[in-house]
């Protein structure tokens, strides 16, 4: 039985309306069900899940739109190659011939974009076709191309036609992985040659050819000079530097001027180091500005060796004494047979330098060009021989220097090295020697104020007074009263006066 919701009359099952008041028996439930459904929809729309879904959709739309706009904004312009340069015919995976072209990549200003090795950056494009296989053109009639791969090699001559890329070209024009999907089977001998040339990787310059291209690798900036790496700058922070034998497969062979900072403590070389003809001094002179450098270590070299951080040549000559080496009293190893010019200078720590008994008779240096600026050096000691003698810390050497300067034959005279740290005001030179004063003989000593000579003396007045290591307080010279010394003074009198130096004869 069904009861009418309005009049309450009971009716047989299946009755669709009340026979007494004609009220529909199914209308009310339908309205209730519809209201419930509407309520559920409204409840879902108000729920956090719907908000999350809407947010996700909007975010995705904004991201994709922004990516497309940004990609279109920052991507380089692509210029189609002229037809007679690098048009290549290849086959797709179905064997169908497709004409592709290498194009030059330019930036917004029209400048050519280059790879890291300096070669022009190229990309490979193919014509965009519709479903019928017909080429697609833009509104102005230009053919539309799609980027397939990124190429390298010889650049073609560009034309003025700018391609327009589809959406995949915009998104993936720098994708190198597509190289794997493109076959390159040539259909003609001429086309094959161009294809191989265009897709070949750029080769590096032979090691025997010098180049000025600056390259950065690890903690070193360098270039290639005479087939070797030349260190231009050390960019690391370690104070104990280890220079590898090779950088990027090329042997290290040169040190550029100022390549290393002044605060490094030790440096190790693992290959032959050569003298740069364009540099001043020998191959390690570039380290003279490393004022805290205490040791130079040499490994695997046929040109140099090191002992206790001091560098010697392969023929046993002193080659480089570190500027920052803090040894106060240094004795030359017994195997060392000579000092090369400017092998030890500007070290403020060394106080005494001694030749061992085995090498005391050897020539200590060309033109006395050693020990300059060693401000604490008070004595240079050696076993006295007929050629070399140390007197009160000043070393004299005779019969060396087979050359002339300002008309003076140097080998006829005795040269000397006066230590920069020797604290004496008035100094008398020994009477047994006819003395030549080299431009660096006084090593920049600031203490000596007068020099007295008992025998013949000569020097280049201009060179001596102009030297970086001129003794700044030496303003009085005493010469023996003889015709030769008078003539020497008179020929240089104005120069003496110009530098505030007085001469007295006795």
C-alpha positions as CSV (number, residue, x, y, z in Angstrom):
1,X,0.0,0.0,0.0
2,X,1.1,3.6,-0.8
3,X,0.1,6.5,1.4
4,X,-0.7,9.9,-0.2
5,X,1.7,12.5,1.4
6,X,-1.1,15.1,1.1
7,X,-4.4,13.6,2.1
8,X,-3.2,10.5,3.8
9,X,-5.3,8.1,1.8
10,X,-3.9,4.6,1.4
11,X,-3.6,3.5,-2.2
12,X,-2.5,0.2,-3.9
13,X,1.2,-0.3,-4.7
14,X,2.2,1.1,-8.1
15,X,-0.3,4.0,-8.0
16,X,1.4,7.1,-9.5
17,X,-1.1,9.7,-8.2
18,X,-3.7,9.9,-5.4
19,X,-7.2,9.0,-6.6
20,X,-8.6,11.2,-3.9
21,X,-6.6,14.5,-4.2
22,X,-4.8,13.8,-7.4
23,X,-1.4,14.4,-5.8
24,X,1.6,13.0,-7.7
25,X,3.1,10.2,-5.7
26,X,6.6,10.4,-7.5
27,X,7.1,14.2,-8.0
28,X,8.3,14.9,-4.5
29,X,10.9,12.2,-4.4
30,X,12.3,13.4,-7.8
31,X,12.6,17.0,-6.5
32,X,14.3,15.7,-3.4
33,X,16.8,13.7,-5.4
34,X,17.6,16.6,-7.7
35,X,18.2,18.9,-4.7
36,X,20.5,16.3,-3.2
37,X,22.5,16.1,-6.5
38,X,22.7,19.9,-6.8
39,X,23.9,20.1,-3.2
40,X,26.6,17.5,-3.8
41,X,27.8,19.5,-6.8
42,X,27.8,22.8,-4.9
43,X,29.6,21.1,-2.0
44,X,32.3,19.7,-4.4
45,X,32.8,23.2,-6.0
46,X,33.4,24.6,-2.6
47,X,35.7,21.9,-1.5
48,X,39.5,22.2,-1.3
49,X,40.0,19.5,-3.9
50,X,38.3,21.5,-6.6
51,X,40.4,24.6,-5.7
52,X,43.6,22.5,-5.9
53,X,42.6,21.1,-9.3
54,X,41.8,24.6,-10.6
55,X,45.1,26.0,-9.3
56,X,47.0,23.2,-10.9
57,X,45.4,23.7,-14.3
58,X,45.9,27.5,-14.2
59,X,49.5,27.1,-13.1
60,X,50.2,24.6,-15.8
61,X,48.7,26.9,-18.4
62,X,50.7,29.9,-17.2
63,X,53.9,27.9,-17.1
64,X,53.5,26.5,-20.6
65,X,52.5,29.9,-22.0
66,X,55.4,31.6,-20.3
67,X,57.9,28.9,-21.4
68,X,56.8,29.3,-25.0
69,X,57.0,33.1,-24.8
70,X,60.4,33.1,-23.1
71,X,61.8,30.5,-25.4
72,X,60.6,32.5,-28.4
73,X,62.2,35.6,-26.8
74,X,65.6,34.3,-26.0
75,X,66.2,31.8,-28.7
76,X,68.7,32.8,-31.4
77,X,67.6,33.8,-34.9
78,X,68.4,31.2,-37.5
79,X,69.5,32.1,-41.0
80,X,69.1,29.6,-43.9
81,X,72.3,28.8,-45.8
82,X,72.6,29.7,-49.4
83,X,71.5,26.8,-51.7
84,X,75.0,26.4,-53.2
85,X,76.8,25.8,-49.9
86,X,75.7,23.1,-47.5
87,X,72.3,21.8,-48.7
88,X,72.4,18.1,-47.8
89,X,70.1,15.3,-49.0
90,X,69.5,12.6,-46.4
91,X,67.0,9.8,-46.0
92,X,64.6,9.4,-43.2
93,X,63.8,6.1,-41.4
94,X,61.4,5.2,-44.2
95,X,63.9,5.7,-46.9
96,X,62.4,8.9,-48.2
97,X,64.8,11.6,-49.4
98,X,64.6,14.8,-47.3
99,X,66.5,17.9,-48.1
100,X,68.0,19.5,-45.0
101,X,70.3,22.5,-44.6
102,X,72.9,23.7,-42.1
103,X,72.1,27.2,-40.9
104,X,74.2,29.8,-39.0
105,X,73.0,30.8,-35.6
106,X,72.9,34.6,-34.9
107,X,71.7,36.5,-31.8
108,X,69.1,39.3,-31.8
109,X,71.6,41.9,-33.0
110,X,72.5,39.7,-36.0
111,X,76.0,38.7,-34.6
112,X,77.1,35.2,-35.3
113,X,77.0,32.9,-32.3
114,X,80.2,30.9,-31.8
115,X,81.0,27.6,-30.0
116,X,83.6,27.5,-27.2
117,X,86.3,26.5,-29.7
118,X,85.6,29.7,-31.8
119,X,83.9,27.9,-34.7
120,X,80.5,29.2,-35.9
121,X,77.5,27.6,-34.2
122,X,75.4,25.8,-36.8
123,X,72.0,24.0,-36.6
124,X,70.4,21.6,-39.0
125,X,66.9,22.3,-40.2
126,X,64.4,20.6,-42.5
127,X,61.3,21.9,-44.3
128,X,58.0,21.7,-42.5
129,X,55.4,19.8,-44.5
130,X,51.7,19.2,-44.2
131,X,49.9,15.8,-44.2
132,X,50.1,15.8,-48.0
133,X,53.8,16.2,-47.9
134,X,53.7,19.7,-49.3
135,X,56.1,22.4,-48.0
136,X,54.5,24.8,-45.5
137,X,55.1,28.5,-46.1
138,X,54.5,31.6,-43.9
139,X,52.1,34.4,-44.7
140,X,54.7,36.3,-46.5
141,X,55.6,33.2,-48.7
142,X,58.8,32.2,-46.9
143,X,59.4,28.5,-46.4
144,X,59.0,27.3,-42.8
145,X,61.8,25.1,-41.4
146,X,62.1,22.9,-38.3
147,X,65.3,22.4,-36.2
148,X,66.4,18.8,-36.1
149,X,70.0,18.7,-34.9
150,X,72.7,21.0,-33.8
151,X,75.7,20.9,-36.1
152,X,79.4,22.0,-35.9
153,X,82.1,22.6,-38.5
154,X,82.6,24.9,-41.4
155,X,80.0,27.7,-41.6
156,X,78.1,28.2,-44.8
157,X,77.5,31.6,-46.3
158,X,74.2,32.9,-44.9
159,X,71.5,34.5,-46.9
160,X,69.0,37.1,-45.6
161,X,66.1,34.6,-45.2
162,X,65.0,34.1,-41.6
163,X,63.3,30.8,-40.8
164,X,60.2,30.5,-38.6
165,X,60.2,27.4,-36.4
166,X,57.2,25.4,-35.2
167,X,56.4,24.8,-31.5
168,X,58.8,21.8,-31.3
169,X,61.5,23.9,-32.9
170,X,60.9,26.6,-30.3
171,X,61.1,24.1,-27.4
172,X,63.9,21.8,-28.6
173,X,66.1,23.7,-31.1
174,X,69.1,23.1,-28.8
175,X,68.4,19.4,-28.1
176,X,71.4,17.5,-29.2
177,X,69.9,14.1,-28.5
178,X,68.0,14.3,-31.8
179,X,71.3,13.6,-33.5
180,X,70.7,10.0,-32.7
181,X,67.5,9.9,-34.7
182,X,68.8,11.4,-37.9
183,X,70.6,9.2,-40.5
184,X,73.0,10.8,-42.9
185,X,73.3,8.7,-46.0
186,X,74.6,10.7,-49.0
187,X,73.1,10.4,-52.4
188,X,75.8,12.0,-54.5
189,X,79.6,12.3,-54.3
190,X,79.5,16.1,-54.1
191,X,76.8,16.1,-51.5
192,X,78.7,13.5,-49.4
193,X,81.8,15.7,-49.2
194,X,79.8,18.6,-48.0
195,X,77.9,16.5,-45.5
196,X,81.1,15.1,-44.0
197,X,82.7,18.5,-43.8
198,X,79.7,20.1,-42.2
199,X,79.2,17.4,-39.5
200,X,82.8,16.8,-38.6
201,X,84.0,17.9,-35.2
202,X,86.3,20.9,-35.2
203,X,90.0,19.8,-34.8
204,X,92.3,21.4,-32.3
205,X,95.4,23.3,-33.6
206,X,98.6,21.2,-33.9
207,X,100.8,21.5,-30.9
208,X,103.6,22.9,-33.0
209,X,101.5,25.9,-34.0
210,X,101.5,28.8,-31.5
211,X,98.1,30.3,-30.7
212,X,97.0,33.2,-28.6
213,X,93.6,31.7,-27.7
214,X,93.2,31.9,-23.9
215,X,91.8,28.8,-22.3
216,X,90.8,28.1,-18.7
217,X,91.3,24.7,-17.2
218,X,91.2,23.7,-13.6
219,X,93.1,26.3,-11.5
220,X,95.2,27.7,-14.4
221,X,94.6,30.0,-17.3
222,X,97.0,29.4,-20.2
223,X,97.6,29.6,-23.8
224,X,99.7,27.5,-26.3
225,X,103.1,28.8,-27.1
226,X,105.6,27.0,-29.3
227,X,103.6,23.8,-28.8
228,X,103.6,24.0,-25.0
229,X,101.2,25.2,-22.4
230,X,102.2,28.6,-21.1
231,X,100.8,29.3,-17.7
232,X,99.3,32.8,-17.8
233,X,97.6,32.9,-14.4
234,X,97.1,30.7,-11.4
235,X,93.5,31.1,-10.2
236,X,93.5,28.6,-7.3
237,X,93.7,29.3,-3.6
238,X,96.2,26.7,-2.4
239,X,99.4,28.3,-1.3
240,X,101.3,25.1,-2.2
241,X,100.9,24.9,-5.9
242,X,101.4,21.7,-8.0
243,X,101.7,22.4,-11.7
244,X,100.7,19.3,-13.7
245,X,103.0,17.9,-16.3
246,X,100.2,18.3,-18.9
247,X,97.0,20.4,-19.1
248,X,94.4,19.1,-21.5
249,X,96.9,16.8,-23.1
250,X,99.6,19.4,-23.8
251,X,102.9,19.5,-21.9
252,X,103.5,22.5,-19.6
253,X,106.6,24.4,-20.8
254,X,106.4,28.1,-20.1
255,X,105.6,30.5,-17.2
256,X,104.1,33.8,-18.2
257,X,105.2,37.0,-16.4
258,X,103.1,37.5,-13.2
259,X,101.4,34.1,-13.6
260,X,101.6,33.3,-9.9
261,X,100.5,35.6,-7.0
262,X,103.0,36.9,-4.5
263,X,101.6,34.9,-1.5
264,X,102.2,31.3,-2.7
265,X,104.6,29.3,-0.5
266,X,105.8,26.4,-2.6
267,X,105.5,25.5,-6.3
268,X,106.2,22.2,-7.9
269,X,106.8,21.7,-11.7
270,X,106.6,18.3,-13.2
271,X,108.0,18.9,-16.7
272,X,110.7,20.9,-18.5
273,X,110.3,24.6,-18.2
274,X,111.8,26.7,-21.0
275,X,112.8,30.4,-21.2
276,X,110.2,32.5,-23.0
277,X,112.1,34.7,-25.6
278,X,109.6,37.4,-25.1
279,X,110.2,37.5,-21.3
280,X,112.9,39.3,-19.3
281,X,115.5,37.0,-17.6
282,X,115.5,33.2,-17.4
283,X,112.5,30.9,-17.3
284,X,112.0,31.2,-13.5
285,X,112.3,35.0,-13.5
286,X,108.5,35.1,-13.6
287,X,108.6,34.0,-10.0
288,X,110.6,37.0,-8.7
289,X,107.4,38.7,-7.6
290,X,106.4,35.8,-5.5
291,X,107.8,37.4,-2.3
292,X,106.6,34.6,0.0
293,X,107.8,31.7,-2.2
294,X,110.0,29.5,0.0
295,X,110.7,26.5,-2.3
296,X,110.6,25.5,-6.0
297,X,110.5,21.7,-6.6
298,X,111.4,20.2,-9.9
299,X,110.3,16.7,-11.0
300,X,110.7,14.8,-14.3
301,X,112.9,17.5,-15.9
302,X,115.9,17.1,-18.1
303,X,116.8,20.8,-17.9
304,X,116.6,21.5,-14.1
305,X,116.7,19.9,-10.7
306,X,116.0,21.2,-7.2
307,X,117.8,20.7,-3.9
308,X,116.1,22.0,-0.7
309,X,113.8,24.2,-2.8
310,X,116.6,25.8,-4.8
311,X,116.8,25.3,-8.6
312,X,119.9,24.2,-10.4
313,X,120.5,23.7,-14.1
314,X,121.2,20.2,-15.5
315,X,124.9,21.3,-15.9
316,X,125.0,22.1,-12.1
317,X,124.8,25.9,-12.2
318,X,122.7,27.8,-9.6
319,X,119.6,28.8,-11.5
320,X,117.0,30.2,-9.1
321,X,117.0,30.9,-5.4
322,X,113.5,31.6,-4.1
323,X,112.8,35.2,-3.1
324,X,111.0,34.1,0.1
325,X,113.3,31.3,1.2
326,X,113.9,31.9,4.9
327,X,117.3,30.2,5.3
328,X,119.6,32.7,7.0
329,X,123.0,31.0,6.3
330,X,123.1,29.1,3.0
331,X,126.0,27.0,1.6
332,X,126.1,26.1,-2.0
333,X,126.0,22.3,-2.7
334,X,129.4,20.9,-3.6
335,X,128.2,19.8,-7.1
336,X,127.4,23.4,-8.1
337,X,130.1,24.9,-10.3
338,X,128.8,28.4,-11.0
339,X,126.1,31.0,-10.5
340,X,124.1,32.1,-13.5
341,X,123.4,35.8,-13.8
342,X,120.5,37.0,-11.6
343,X,120.1,33.5,-10.1
344,X,119.8,35.0,-6.5
345,X,118.4,38.4,-5.8
346,X,115.9,40.4,-3.7
347,X,115.8,37.8,-0.9
348,X,115.5,39.7,2.4
349,X,116.2,36.7,4.7
350,X,119.6,35.4,3.7
351,X,122.5,36.7,5.9
352,X,125.5,34.7,4.6
353,X,126.1,32.9,1.4
354,X,129.0,30.5,1.2
355,X,130.7,28.6,-1.6
356,X,131.7,25.1,-0.4
357,X,135.4,24.1,-0.6
358,X,134.8,22.2,-3.8
359,X,133.4,25.1,-5.7
360,X,135.0,28.1,-4.1
361,X,137.3,28.8,-7.1
362,X,134.4,29.0,-9.6
363,X,133.2,32.2,-11.2
364,X,130.3,33.5,-9.1
365,X,128.3,35.4,-11.6
366,X,128.2,37.3,-14.9
367,X,128.9,41.1,-14.4
368,X,128.4,40.5,-10.6
369,X,124.6,40.4,-11.4
370,X,123.8,38.4,-8.3
371,X,122.8,39.2,-4.7
372,X,121.2,42.5,-5.7
373,X,118.5,43.6,-3.2
374,X,119.4,40.8,-0.7
375,X,119.0,43.4,2.1
376,X,120.1,41.2,5.0
377,X,123.2,39.7,3.3
378,X,126.3,40.7,5.2
379,X,128.9,38.3,3.8
380,X,129.7,36.2,0.8
381,X,132.3,33.6,1.8
382,X,134.6,31.5,-0.4
383,X,137.9,29.7,-0.2
384,X,140.5,32.1,-1.7
385,X,142.1,31.2,-5.0
386,X,143.9,33.0,-7.7
387,X,140.6,34.0,-9.3
388,X,138.3,34.3,-6.4
389,X,138.9,35.9,-3.0
390,X,136.5,36.8,-0.1
391,X,137.8,39.7,2.0
392,X,135.7,40.7,5.0
393,X,132.6,39.4,3.3
394,X,133.1,41.2,0.0
395,X,133.9,38.8,-2.8
396,X,136.4,39.7,-5.6
397,X,136.8,37.7,-8.9
398,X,139.5,38.3,-11.5
399,X,140.0,37.5,-15.2
400,X,136.3,36.9,-16.1
401,X,133.9,38.7,-18.3
402,X,135.4,38.5,-21.8
403,X,133.6,41.5,-23.2
404,X,133.8,45.3,-23.3
405,X,131.5,48.0,-22.0
406,X,132.0,51.7,-22.8
407,X,135.4,50.8,-24.2
408,X,136.5,49.0,-21.1
409,X,137.8,45.4,-21.4
410,X,136.2,43.9,-18.3
411,X,138.5,40.8,-18.1
412,X,141.5,43.0,-17.4
413,X,140.0,44.2,-14.1
414,X,138.8,42.7,-10.9
415,X,135.1,42.8,-10.2
416,X,133.4,42.6,-6.8
417,X,130.1,42.0,-5.0
418,X,129.5,44.2,-2.0
419,X,126.7,42.7,0.1
420,X,123.6,44.8,0.4
421,X,123.3,44.3,4.2
422,X,127.0,45.0,5.1
423,X,126.8,47.8,7.5
424,X,129.9,49.9,6.9
425,X,130.1,53.6,6.2
426,X,133.6,54.2,4.8
427,X,135.1,51.3,2.9
428,X,138.6,50.9,1.5
429,X,139.2,48.6,-1.4
430,X,142.4,46.4,-1.4
431,X,145.4,47.8,-3.2
432,X,146.2,44.6,-5.0
433,X,143.3,45.0,-7.4
434,X,142.6,47.2,-10.4
435,X,138.9,47.4,-10.0
436,X,135.9,47.7,-12.3
437,X,132.7,48.7,-10.6
438,X,129.7,47.1,-12.3
439,X,126.3,48.8,-12.3
440,X,125.1,46.3,-9.7
441,X,128.3,45.7,-7.8
442,X,127.1,47.4,-4.6
443,X,123.8,45.5,-4.7
444,X,121.8,48.5,-3.5
445,X,123.7,48.8,-0.1
446,X,122.2,51.8,1.8
447,X,125.0,52.0,4.4
448,X,128.2,52.8,2.6
449,X,128.8,56.5,2.3
450,X,132.4,56.7,0.9
451,X,134.7,54.4,-1.2
452,X,138.5,54.7,-1.3
453,X,140.5,53.1,-4.0
454,X,144.3,52.5,-3.8
455,X,144.8,51.3,-7.4
456,X,143.4,52.0,-10.8
457,X,139.6,52.1,-10.9
458,X,137.0,52.6,-13.7
459,X,133.3,52.2,-14.2
460,X,130.5,53.4,-16.4
461,X,129.4,56.5,-14.5
462,X,126.0,56.7,-16.1
463,X,125.2,53.0,-15.6
464,X,126.3,52.9,-12.0
465,X,124.4,56.0,-11.0
466,X,121.2,55.0,-12.9
467,X,121.0,51.4,-11.7
468,X,118.1,50.2,-9.6
469,X,120.7,49.0,-7.1
470,X,122.8,52.2,-7.0
471,X,124.1,52.7,-3.4
472,X,121.9,55.7,-2.5
473,X,124.2,57.2,0.2
474,X,127.5,56.6,-1.5
475,X,128.4,60.3,-2.3
476,X,132.2,60.4,-1.9
477,X,134.9,58.7,-4.0
478,X,138.7,58.8,-3.2
479,X,140.9,58.2,-6.2
480,X,144.7,57.9,-6.2
481,X,146.4,61.0,-7.4
482,X,147.7,59.9,-10.9
483,X,147.2,61.1,-14.4
484,X,145.0,58.2,-15.5
485,X,142.5,58.7,-12.6
486,X,142.5,62.5,-13.2
487,X,141.6,61.9,-16.9
488,X,138.9,59.4,-15.9
489,X,137.3,62.0,-13.5
490,X,137.6,64.9,-15.9
491,X,135.8,63.0,-18.7
492,X,133.0,62.3,-16.3
493,X,133.1,65.4,-14.0
494,X,129.7,66.7,-15.0
495,X,128.0,63.4,-14.4
496,X,129.5,63.1,-11.0
497,X,128.3,66.5,-10.1
498,X,124.8,65.9,-11.6
499,X,124.3,63.0,-9.2
500,X,125.7,64.9,-6.2
501,X,128.9,62.8,-6.0
502,X,132.2,64.4,-5.1
503,X,135.6,63.1,-5.9
504,X,138.8,63.7,-3.9
505,X,142.4,62.8,-5.0
506,X,145.0,61.8,-2.4
